Amino acid sequence: MAKELGYGAADEWGPFDDATNAAFEPLATFAERFDDLLATITGIGFDTIDLWFGHLNWRWATPAHVALARESLARHELRVVSLAGSVGATTNELAAACSLAKDLDVDLIAGVGEVVRRDREGAVAVLRGHGVRFGLENHPERTPQEVLDTIGDDGDVIGAAVDTGWWATQGYDPVAAIGELSERLFHVHLKDIEAFGTHISCMHGEGCANIEGCVEKLLEIGYSGPVSIEHEPYDRDPTDECRRMLARVREQLAVVEVEHRV
């Protein structure tokens, strides 16, 4: 996510997010940029992705963008299992995000959305109308109960998307959070961070989020939904580290002979 602005160019999310959107929005260069992105992803072993709105955003994506994206995804034989990012603060914004998901044959968005807090009833109606589910990713929430209080009882369309790194940032055990949210779990972002109370992304196993324990917990509860490997350092290209993390997770799953798609 830091590539387009330049690794080390900033020390917070916003400028990198803005730069990525600015780079991918122009239709004239979108096909080449998107294809290069997917080539990198498949080149390190992934066959399924959680597509970030920074690379194809409901705020600016046109039918032409979507058509080019679909062509590239088919060419690289990549499956999009979910979309990732913010769905906005209004039902109209959520509807636009859902429309993009349906255009890509995706039924899940996992990320943040102020609309769920402001107008949960309206959000539920939009999600059901589009046939899309939304997994709320924990960021400011300090406990799983706070997530449950926010998503409410509409379990068919609103659930939890666990971000293991953010739980560690809040000082909450990510393994325990997975267990407490197991009945409402739509998605899992496996992210490690350097230390509790911070949010500096690092290689799995080098931080405090106990990624191996998180995977063990997912197996224990019988979770069969999507799992993403998330790594977003601001200061370096994470490609090789993502390749190594994918191999580690697959090795862990292979030990118990579980069919997997990471």
Rosetta blueprint (number, residue, H / E / L):
1 M L
2 A L
3 K L
4 E L
5 L L
6 G L
7 Y L
8 G L
9 A L
10 A L
11 D L
12 E L
13 W H
14 G H
15 P H
16 F H
17 D H
18 D H
19 A H
20 T H
21 N H
22 A H
23 A H
24 F H
25 E L
26 P L
27 L H
28 A H
29 T H
30 F H
31 A H
32 E H
33 R H
34 F H
35 D H
36 D H
37 L H
38 L H
39 A H
40 T H
41 I H
42 T H
43 G H
44 I L
45 G L
46 F L
47 D L
48 T E
49 I E
50 D E
51 L E
52 W E
53 F L
54 G L
55 H L
56 L L
57 N L
58 W L
59 R L
60 W L
61 A L
62 T L
63 P H
64 A H
65 H H
66 V H
67 A H
68 L H
69 A H
70 R H
71 E H
72 S H
73 L H
74 A H
75 R H
76 H H
77 E L
78 L L
79 R E
80 V E
81 V E
82 S E
83 L E
84 A E
85 G E
86 S E
87 V L
88 G L
89 A L
90 T L
91 T H
92 N H
93 E H
94 L H
95 A H
96 A H
97 A H
98 C H
99 S H
100 L H
101 A H
102 K H
103 D H
104 L L
105 D L
106 V L
107 D L
108 L E
109 I E
110 A E
111 G E
112 V E
113 G L
114 E H
115 V H
116 V H
117 R H
118 R H
119 D L
120 R H
121 E H
122 G H
123 A H
124 V H
125 A H
126 V H
127 L H
128 R H
129 G H
130 H H
131 G L
132 V L
133 R E
134 F E
135 G E
136 L E
137 E E
138 N L
139 H L
140 P L
141 E L
142 R L
143 T L
144 P H
145 Q H
146 E H
147 V H
148 L H
149 D H
150 T H
151 I H
152 G L
153 D L
154 D L
155 G L
156 D L
157 V L
158 I E
159 G E
160 A E
161 A E
162 V E
163 D E
164 T H
165 G H
166 W H
167 W H
168 A H
169 T H
170 Q L
171 G L
172 Y L
173 D L
174 P H
175 V H
176 A H
177 A H
178 I H
179 G H
180 E H
181 L L
182 S H
183 E H
184 R H
185 L E
186 F E
187 H E
188 V E
189 H E
190 L E
191 K L
192 D E
193 I E
194 E L
195 A L
196 F L
197 G L
198 T L
199 H L
200 I L
201 S E
202 C E
203 M L
204 H L
205 G L
206 E L
207 G L
208 C L
209 A L
210 N L
211 I H
212 E H
213 G H
214 C H
215 V H
216 E H
217 K H
218 L H
219 L H
220 E H
221 I L
222 G L
223 Y L
224 S L
225 G L
226 P L
227 V E
228 S E
229 I E
230 E L
231 H L
232 E L
233 P L
234 Y L
235 D L
236 R L
237 D L
238 P L
239 T H
240 D H
241 E H
242 C H
243 R H
244 R H
245 M H
246 L H
247 A H
248 R H
249 V H
250 R H
251 E H
252 Q H
253 L H
254 A H
255 V H
256 V L
257 E L
258 V L
259 E L
260 H L
261 R L
262 V L
